[in-house]
Amino acid sequence: MAITRALMAWGVDVLTAQMDGRERLPDGAMLDRALQLERVPFARDEDFLAETTARQKRAEPFAGVIYAHQLHVTIGQCVQDLELIATCCEPADLANCVEHLPLR
């Protein structure tokens, strides 16, 4: 993934589902794993966003999610915004929230 490669080149600490050996987990289990690891997932999948919305409605904790619509946010903008978030935020700052990209 171009976003992953660019973030890693900028020195951002990235862990993909593939790197974690969890690429086949359903969305709910992926959110549980992110909470366990204290990592905030990035998604471009609307189904993943639906799972976070359901958790918010149930007041069920999750690590937060950063979401970018595939057709409305460029890869370059995602990289810039994700690098900014990684630099300026701690995972706890995004707990139980969904941050939509682009930031600007």
C-alpha positions as CSV (number, residue, x, y, z in Angstrom):
1,M,0.0,0.0,0.0
2,A,1.4,3.4,-1.0
3,I,0.2,5.1,2.1
4,T,2.0,2.6,4.3
5,R,5.2,2.8,2.4
6,A,5.2,6.6,2.5
7,L,4.5,6.8,6.2
8,M,7.2,4.3,6.9
9,A,9.6,6.3,4.8
10,W,8.8,9.4,6.9
11,G,9.6,7.4,10.1
12,V,6.0,7.0,11.3
13,D,5.4,3.8,13.4
14,V,3.1,1.8,11.3
15,L,1.6,-1.7,11.9
16,T,-0.6,-3.1,9.2
17,A,-3.0,-6.0,9.7
18,Q,-0.8,-8.0,7.3
19,M,2.4,-7.2,9.4
20,D,0.4,-8.3,12.5
21,G,-0.7,-11.5,10.8
22,R,-4.4,-10.5,11.2
23,E,-5.4,-9.5,7.7
24,R,-8.4,-11.8,7.7
25,L,-10.0,-10.7,10.9
26,P,-13.6,-9.3,10.7
27,D,-13.9,-5.6,11.4
28,G,-15.1,-6.1,15.0
29,A,-12.2,-8.3,15.9
30,M,-9.8,-5.8,14.2
31,L,-11.1,-3.0,16.4
32,D,-10.7,-5.3,19.5
33,R,-7.1,-6.0,18.4
34,A,-6.3,-2.3,17.9
35,L,-7.7,-1.5,21.4
36,Q,-5.5,-4.3,22.8
37,L,-2.4,-2.9,21.1
38,E,-3.3,0.7,21.9
39,R,-3.2,1.6,18.2
40,V,-5.6,3.7,16.1
41,P,-6.5,2.0,12.8
42,F,-6.7,3.9,9.6
43,A,-9.5,2.7,7.2
44,R,-10.9,3.6,3.8
45,D,-13.6,0.9,4.1
46,E,-17.2,2.1,4.8
47,D,-18.0,-1.2,6.5
48,F,-15.3,-0.6,9.0
49,L,-16.7,2.9,9.6
50,A,-20.2,1.3,10.2
51,E,-18.7,-1.0,12.9
52,T,-17.2,2.0,14.7
53,T,-20.5,3.8,14.6
54,A,-22.3,0.8,16.0
55,R,-19.8,0.7,18.9
56,Q,-20.3,4.4,19.6
57,K,-24.0,3.9,19.8
58,R,-23.5,1.0,22.2
59,A,-20.9,3.0,24.2
60,E,-18.5,0.2,23.6
61,P,-14.9,1.3,23.8
62,F,-12.5,1.2,20.8
63,A,-9.1,2.7,20.1
64,G,-10.5,5.3,17.7
65,V,-10.4,5.2,13.9
66,I,-9.0,7.5,11.3
67,Y,-11.2,7.3,8.2
68,A,-10.7,8.6,4.6
69,H,-13.2,8.0,1.8
70,Q,-11.5,6.2,-1.1
71,L,-12.8,8.6,-3.7
72,H,-12.6,11.9,-1.8
73,V,-9.2,12.0,-0.3
74,T,-5.9,11.5,-2.2
75,I,-3.2,9.2,-1.1
76,G,-0.9,12.2,-0.7
77,Q,-3.4,14.0,1.5
78,C,-3.8,10.8,3.6
79,V,-0.1,10.5,4.1
80,Q,0.2,14.2,5.1
81,D,-2.7,14.0,7.5
82,L,-1.7,10.7,9.0
83,E,1.8,11.9,9.6
84,L,0.5,15.0,11.3
85,I,-1.8,12.9,13.6
86,A,1.0,10.6,14.4
87,T,3.2,13.5,15.3
88,C,0.7,15.5,17.3
89,C,-1.6,13.0,18.9
90,E,-1.4,10.1,21.4
91,P,-3.6,7.1,20.9
92,A,-5.7,8.1,24.0
93,D,-6.5,11.4,22.2
94,L,-8.5,9.5,19.6
95,A,-10.1,6.9,21.9
96,N,-13.8,6.2,21.0
97,C,-13.7,8.8,18.1
98,V,-13.7,8.7,14.4
99,E,-11.4,11.3,12.8
100,H,-12.3,12.0,9.1
101,L,-9.7,12.9,6.6
102,P,-8.8,15.3,5.1
103,L,-8.1,17.4,8.2
104,R,-8.1,20.7,6.2
